[in-house]
């Protein structure tokens, strides 16, 4: 059976949000027209951002163990609804028997190229220090606001923390403050480059910003990949 492998649990609420989007984006009128997927929900994976910043334990062995598990199940594509983990994208790709979809590439493909586009990226400090979003923005010829570690990032950090703790309304307040700062700096497009942020955005004022939801774009790319290969069509009869 062809199926999508989801390496999740980073965090659990973000993984559930991704799966909800995956199901809702699938054009189906009955159970049998939905896409097969299996989830390795591994919340004990060491903090990715802390590791990138050099102050936390290395999560790569755990990430590779998750890839190995999905290899054993023989999935045909792997997606990871955690932005910071993509710092180790190359290492995971080398071990994986199936292609991996890159979350940042799916986001950038969703932004029309325009000389007027000014992108802000909200993400963990580790993901921003890794620089994979900035590299994609340059490759796509899009103008972007450099990360503001002094004023905006503390609000983003608190937002992510509150989502992980299950306090979505409080998270929304911090995201509102971060969005106001981003628009003041000239941003008109916001990449929510942490999969916790879309959950907070439902409780935030994001006026003046076109939102690019990394979880949603990864789900879109996953559905497109699977539909192009006919995984929504049952391959057997009982």
Secondary structure as the mmCIF struct_conf table of DSSP 4:
data_model
#
loop_
_struct_conf.conf_type_id
_struct_conf.id
_struct_conf.beg_label_comp_id
_struct_conf.beg_label_asym_id
_struct_conf.beg_label_seq_id
_struct_conf.end_label_comp_id
_struct_conf.end_label_asym_id
_struct_conf.end_label_seq_id
STRN STRN1 UNK A 4 UNK A 8
TURN_TY1_P TURN_TY1_P1 UNK A 10 UNK A 11
HELX_RH_AL_P HELX_RH_AL_P1 UNK A 12 UNK A 25
BEND BEND1 UNK A 26 UNK A 26
BEND BEND2 UNK A 29 UNK A 30
HELX_RH_3T_P HELX_RH_3T_P1 UNK A 31 UNK A 33
BEND BEND3 UNK A 34 UNK A 34
HELX_LH_PP_P HELX_LH_PP_P1 UNK A 35 UNK A 36
STRN STRN2 UNK A 37 UNK A 41
TURN_TY1_P TURN_TY1_P2 UNK A 43 UNK A 44
BEND BEND4 UNK A 45 UNK A 45
HELX_LH_PP_P HELX_LH_PP_P2 UNK A 46 UNK A 47
HELX_RH_AL_P HELX_RH_AL_P2 UNK A 48 UNK A 52
TURN_TY1_P TURN_TY1_P3 UNK A 53 UNK A 54
BEND BEND5 UNK A 55 UNK A 56
HELX_RH_AL_P HELX_RH_AL_P3 UNK A 60 UNK A 73
TURN_TY1_P TURN_TY1_P4 UNK A 74 UNK A 74
BEND BEND6 UNK A 76 UNK A 76
STRN STRN3 UNK A 77 UNK A 79
BEND BEND7 UNK A 83 UNK A 83
HELX_RH_3T_P HELX_RH_3T_P2 UNK A 84 UNK A 88
HELX_RH_AL_P HELX_RH_AL_P4 UNK A 89 UNK A 95
BEND BEND8 UNK A 97 UNK A 98
STRN STRN4 UNK A 99 UNK A 100
HELX_RH_AL_P HELX_RH_AL_P5 UNK A 103 UNK A 108
TURN_TY1_P TURN_TY1_P5 UNK A 109 UNK A 110
BEND BEND9 UNK A 111 UNK A 111
HELX_LH_PP_P HELX_LH_PP_P3 UNK A 112 UNK A 113
TURN_TY1_P TURN_TY1_P6 UNK A 115 UNK A 116
STRN STRN5 UNK A 118 UNK A 122
HELX_RH_AL_P HELX_RH_AL_P6 UNK A 125 UNK A 130
TURN_TY1_P TURN_TY1_P7 UNK A 131 UNK A 131
HELX_RH_AL_P HELX_RH_AL_P7 UNK A 132 UNK A 139
TURN_TY1_P TURN_TY1_P8 UNK A 140 UNK A 141
STRN STRN6 UNK A 143 UNK A 144
HELX_LH_PP_P HELX_LH_PP_P4 UNK A 145 UNK A 147
TURN_TY1_P TURN_TY1_P9 UNK A 149 UNK A 151
HELX_RH_AL_P HELX_RH_AL_P8 UNK A 152 UNK A 164
TURN_TY1_P TURN_TY1_P10 UNK A 165 UNK A 166
HELX_RH_AL_P HELX_RH_AL_P9 UNK A 168 UNK A 184
TURN_TY1_P TURN_TY1_P11 UNK A 185 UNK A 186
STRN STRN7 UNK A 189 UNK A 192
BEND BEND10 UNK A 194 UNK A 194
TURN_TY1_P TURN_TY1_P12 UNK A 195 UNK A 196
HELX_RH_AL_P HELX_RH_AL_P10 UNK A 197 UNK A 201
TURN_TY1_P TURN_TY1_P13 UNK A 202 UNK A 203
BEND BEND11 UNK A 204 UNK A 204
TURN_TY1_P TURN_TY1_P14 UNK A 207 UNK A 208
STRN STRN8 UNK A 210 UNK A 213
HELX_RH_AL_P HELX_RH_AL_P11 UNK A 214 UNK A 228
TURN_TY1_P TURN_TY1_P15 UNK A 229 UNK A 232
BEND BEND12 UNK A 233 UNK A 233
#
